[in-house]
């Protein structure tokens, strides 16, 4: 099932507004969040357009969290954050996904909740590709 106006489902321009697909995982896709004030910030989005974690079977939930764990390990290896924050939202998007937000002691928002989109740091295409390469190498 795909959501008609969902960037995770449709990809293309809808996804490009906020992210760049890195790769498919077991039951989800790994997406680099374009706003990079927290270097390495990614999203793990479940493969089907479901809203809630309770909308999938226990087996699928376990596989989804295995994907989240795999992505988290890669972010830790690639960027060495002091902490990785996890956020599951979807008030307007209604597609099961999790934000993986690296936090750095010397960075902004240390000790506080991360902003959904601080709209501060965007990279060149070459810088995004370099970051994606680093993550893929660590998967």
Order of alpha helices (4+ residues) and beta strands (2+ residues): alpha-alpha-beta-beta-beta-alpha-beta-beta-alpha
